[in-house]
Amino acid sequence: MEIKKILREKGVVGAGGAGFPTYAKLKQGGIDYYIANGAECEPLLDVSKGIMARFPDRVVKAIKTLKDFTGAKRAVIALKGKYKHAIKALNEELSKTGFDIELFQMGDFFPAGDEQVMVFEVTGKVVPEGGIPIAIGAVVNNIETLYNVYGAIEEDTPVIRKFITVGGHVKNPITLKVPVGTTIGWLLDFLGVDYKDKVIIDGGPMMGNIVDPSSPITKVTGGLLIFPKGHPAVTVKESDISRILKLAKIACIQCRYCTLQCPRYLLGHDLEPSKIMLSVGFKLTDGYIKQAMLCCECGVCEAYSCPQQLSPRRVNVILKRELAKAGFRYTTDKIDIEPREERQWRKIPTSRLKLRLQLMEFDRPAHLVDGDFVVPPEVHIPMKQHIGAPAVPVVAVGEKVTKGQVIGRVPEDKVGCHVHASIDGTVVQCDEHKIVIRGEDAKW
């Protein structure tokens, strides 16, 4: 079976957060760089570095396979220079295989893992405004995505497990693999984590969002971080959006720190969060609103830059949603974009970011524990865990399913990936949004 079809059938999507179907990125010809994103720039998350250190053979083999398939001229694994264990493991694997794959060691700054930031660091080229890396001949995949590519191609294994870091205000941080659809509350109870009267963040402290314990773990869940209410890492995230919009008018002092430290602005893009806040606050009808489409939602503006504790990021998220509903597409006449000169001294050191967010007390290794020892009594599997069309259920209530079985298919003429059962059991709920499977040994 052709590689793109295998990846679609096995449900391989971007595991780093975006969920873009991996097969849809694979273009044959015109690719100069195939880049594996191992930067993992969010503080407190250890998934990528754990996979690289423990499974370098899978990562190396997967990127070699996709490099050959696309005809990319160069293959690069980009990771932070401080990931010594991962670098050692990868170098040993590359020496053993002789594959023509380079390691690119990045500095310890945020957001080193942003796709467009990484592309510039590796290639020296800026991705056009509103564009994606393929526009300059680059393809980027997250490390766990490549782990799943290996499983799909070499082992005929669909994506039914997700590596996540459980950290923050917990006794023993851990990185482990759990069935897709496991409810967050059940997992935290299983691990003995006290999350009552605390805030749960799905993702990292910068880009993550507050979630309810009843929410399921999906193919794009990167971590579960627990924080006390009112902690600096969650203060802005806890704010009501209507309050944020009001504060944009009455509290924004136009200091421009959010703009001057914005990673996309520093790359040379026309993104000025300070002017977007001014436009929103005073309902100005000018060209700044559309700039929200360029925001990568890294969170620098809200968590690090703003002295007033405002949230340009969340304002941009709302604007992007509304612009998308209106069918707006960002276009520009700019070509050959050059990064701003000050970029080289305005990169944000991760150590300073941790201090600003008071994360140092939680900054402990969350070592990866391999194995499928987590088996929940039931799983809640969303039909849309990826960019594109949602999967359509192909099972019914009362039907017995087996682990790895396709339970949701995306129509052939739509972009998307199939969804699979992550445990053996019986379908107890099935609709266009999710399928609930109760395990055979579950007791109620």
N, C-alpha and C positions, 0 to 999 in steps of 0.2 A: 504494500500500500504506500502511496506517495506520502512524504513527510507531512505536508500541510494537512492532508486528510486525517492522518493519524493524530496529530495534535488537536484537531477539531473534535474528532471522535472521543479522544481521551480527556477532553475538558481542560486543556492546558491554557491558562490565562496568566497575565502578569500578576505575580504574587506579591509585588511590592506595594500594592495599594490601588493602582489604577484599574487593574482587571482587564486590560486590553487583550483580546484573543491573540495568542502568540503566533498562530498560523498567518494571521492577517498582516503581520509585520514582515513576513518573509518574501522579499522580492529577489528575483534572480537577475544578477547583472547590475552594474552601476554602484555596487557597495564597496566603499573604501575601508570602512571599519566595522567590525562586529565587536561590540563592547559588552562585557559582563559587568553589571553594576554590583560591586561588593562593598560600597562605601558605608552603607548603613549609618547615615549621618544622624539619625534621631538618637538622642541620649537614652540610655537604659535598655535599648533593644539589642539582642545578641544573636538573632537568627542567622543572618548572612555569614557573620564571622564563624559561627558554630558549624554551619554546613561546609564552608570552605576548609576548615581545619579537620573535620571528621570525614567528609566525603569528597576529597579533591579529585578522585578518579571520575566521579559522576559529573562534576562541574567541567572538568577538562574535556572529557569525551563528548559531552553535549555541545560545548562551544565549537569543538572541532567539527562535529557533524553539521551544525548550522553554518559554520564558516564555509565548509565545502559545498553545502546546498546552495547558498546564496552567491558563492564565488567571491566573497569578500577578500580584499587584498591583505588585510591585517586583522588579527584577532587579539583583543586586549582584555585582560581582567583588571579592572580598576578598583583599587581598594586602598584604605588608609595605611600609611607606612607603619602605624603603631600596631597593626594586627600581625604581630610576629609569628604566632602559631599558625595562622592561616597562610602567611607568606612561605614559611618553611615547608608546610605540607604541599602547597601548590608547586613550589620549586622542585621538590623531590619527585612529584608526579610528572612534571614536565621533563625532568631529566630522564625519567624512566621511559616515557612514551616517545620523546623526541618531537612532539607536536610543536608546530610553529605558532606558539601563543605567547604574548608578552604580558608581563606584570607591570602595571602602571601604579606607582605608589603616590597617593595623594596626601596633601596636608590634612591636619585635623581641624577642619573648619566646618561651619554649617552654612548652607546645605550642600555639602560635597556630593550627596547622593541625588540631588535634583538632576533629572535627565539632561537638561540643557546646559547646566553648569558643568556636569561631567563631560559632555561632548566637547565643550570648549577647552576644558583642561587637557583632554586627551588629544584632540585634533587641532586646536588653535583656531577653529572656525566657529562662528556664532550661528545658531539656528535662527532662521528668519522669524520675525514676529508672527505669531499665530500659526507657525509651522511646526513640524516634527523633525526629528533627526534625519529621517530618510531624505529630506530636502537637501542635505549636504553630504549624502552618501554614507550615513551611519545608521546602524540598528543597535538598540540597547535593550538588554534583558536583565532582569533581576536574578540574583544567584539562585534563589529558591525556584524560580521559573525554570532555570536550566536543570536543576535537580529533577523537576517534574518532566522536563523534556526527555531526560535520560530514561526515566521510568516508563514513559509512554512508548518510546522508540525501541529501547533495549529490553524491556521487561513486559511490554504490553499491559502496563498498569495505568488505570485512570487516576485522576486527581480526586482522592477521597480522604486525604489527610492534610493537615495544615500545621506547619511549625509555627509556634508562637512563644513569645517570652512573657512570662507572668512576673511582674516586678513592681517597683515602687515601694509603697509602705507595706511590705510583706516580710515575713521572717526569713524565708529562704527563696530568693529569686531562682527561677528555673526556666529553661527553654525546652519545650517538649513537643511531641507530635500528637495531635488529637483528631478524631473524626470530624469532617466538615458537618456542620449542623448541630454540634454539641452546644447546649445552651451555656452561656457564660456563668450564670449562677451555679449550675450543677458542677461545672469544672472547678470553680473556686471552692465550693464546698468539698469536693473530692480531694483537693489539694490542702484543705484545712486553712484556707485563707479567710481572714475576717474582713468582710467588705461591708458589713452593716454600718449605716450612717457614714459611709465613705463614698468617694466619687470614683467611678470606673471609666478609664479612658481606653477606647479601642484605637490602637495605634500608638504613636509616640507623644511625648508631652507637647511638641510643637504643632504637628499636623493632625493629631488624633482628635476624636470627638467623644463626648460623654455618651455612654450607652447604659441601657437598662439591663439588669441581670438576666432577664428573660430573652434577650437578644441572642441569636445564634452566631457561632464562629463560622466564617465563610472562607472562600479561597483567597480573599485579600486581607484577612485579619492579620496584622503583623505583631500585635502584642496586646496584653491587657495590663494596664498600669493602675495601681490603686493609690489614691491620694486622700488625705484628710480634706474635709470640706473647708474651703477658704484658702487652701494652699496656693501659692503664687502660680503654680503650673496649671491651675484650673479656674482661677478667679474670673478671667475674661470669658472662658468657655461657659461658666455658669450664668453669665449676664444675659438677661432677656434681650432679644434682638431689637425690640421696639425702644428699649432704653439705649442701646448702642447707637441707633439711628438718631435719637434725640441728642445724645452726647456729641455726635458728629457735628452738630450745629452749635452747641453751646460751650463745648469744652476743647475742641480742636484748636490749638494755638498756632497752627501752620509753622511749626518748627522745622518741618521737612525731614526729620530723622527717619521716618518710615520710608521716604523716597530715597534718601541718601544711602541707606543700608539695604535697600531692596535688591536681591540677587539678580532679578531680571533687568532692573534699571541699570545696574552696574555692568551687565552684559551689553548694554547699548540699546535696549528696547525702550520704546516710548511708554513707559509705565510709571506714573507718578501718583502713588496712593494718597499723598497729601492733597493733591488737586481733586482727586475723586471724592475725598471726604468733604472738601469745600463745596463741590458741586452738589453732592447729596444733601448736605446740611442746609444749603440755601436754595435747593431745587433749581439749580442753574441748568439751562439747556445748552450745553456746549459739547465739544468733542471729547472731554475727559472721561465721561461715563463708559464709553466703549473700551477704554484701556483696561477695564476690569477683566476683559477676556484674556489678557496676557498674564494674569496673576497665576502663579503656580501653587498658591495657598500654603507656602512654607511656614508661615506664622512668625517670621522675623518681626514684622511690623507691630503685631499685637503683644508678643511675648517678650520682645527684647528692646525695640526701638522707642515705642511711644511712652513719654513721661506722664501722660494723662490716663494711661491704661484703657485706651480706646482700641477698637478692633477693625482696622481697615480690611483685614483678611475676611472677616465674616460679612462685612459690607460688600466686598467683591464677590463673595460666594452668592449672595442674593442677587446682585446685579447680573452675574453670569447666567444664573438660572432664568431670570426674566428676559435677558437678551436672547438666550437660546430658545425660549418659548416663542419669541417674536420672529424667530428665523434669522436672526442677525449672524453674519459671519464676518470676522475681522479681516480686513484687507489693508494692504499698505503698498506704497510705491517704493519703500526703502529697500535698497539692495546693498550688499557688501557692508553689513553692519559691523562696526568696530566697538569693542568694549570700552567703557570709560576709563580714563587713565587712573582714577582713584581706586579702581576695583582692587588693585594689588595690595592696598593697605587697609581696605575696608572689609575684608573677609572676617567673619566672626569666629574667633577661636571657640571650639566646643567647651573648653574649660571655663571660659568666661560666661558662656551661655548657661552652663550648669550652676555656676555661682548666682547668676541673676535669677534663675528660677528656683533656687534653693533645693537643688537635686543632689548635692554632694553626699548627704546622709543615705541616699538610696542607690548610690553609684557602686554597686557590687556586681561581680560577674554572675550571669545567669547561665551556668553551664548547660550545654545541650545533653539531654538524656534521651537516647534513642530507644525505639521499641513501641509496640502498639499496646501498651498496658492500660490505656484509658479507653474504656468501653462504656459509654453512657447508656441508660435504659431506653432512651429514645433520642432521635435527632430531628431537627427542624431545618429542612434543606430548602433555601430560597431558589426559585426558578431563575432569578436574575442575579448573578454574582459576577457579572462582566459587563464591559461596554458593548452595546449592541442590542439585538433583540432578545427578549427573555426566552428561556426554554419552555416548551409546551409539554405538560405531563403526558406520559405514555403508559401510566399505571393507574389503577383504580383502588379505592378504599376496599380493604379486605384482602387485597392481593399480597402474597408472600414474595419478598424480594431478597436477593442475595447481594452481599458486599461486592461492589464494582459493577453492578447491573445498571444499564442506562434507564433512568426514570424520567428524564426530560430531554427532549430533542429540540434543537433550533432548526427551523425550516432551511432547506438547502440554499434558498435565494437570499437568506439573511445573514448578517455578520453575527457571530456568537459561537458558543461552545456547549456541547451536551453536558448534562448533569447526571451524576451517578449516585447510587445508594452507598452510604458510607458504613453501614452495618447490615447484618442479616436481620430480618424481621418482617413485620406486617405493616402495610400502609393503613394508618388510622385516620389520616386527613389528607385530602388532595384537592387543590384548587390552582388557579392560574398563578398564585403568588408563592406557594410553598407546598412541600410534601412532608408530612410527619410520618416517620417510621418508628414503630415500637419494637425494641429488641425481643428476641425469642425468650430470653430469660428474665425479662422485666417483670417485676412483681408490683401490683398496685392494689 
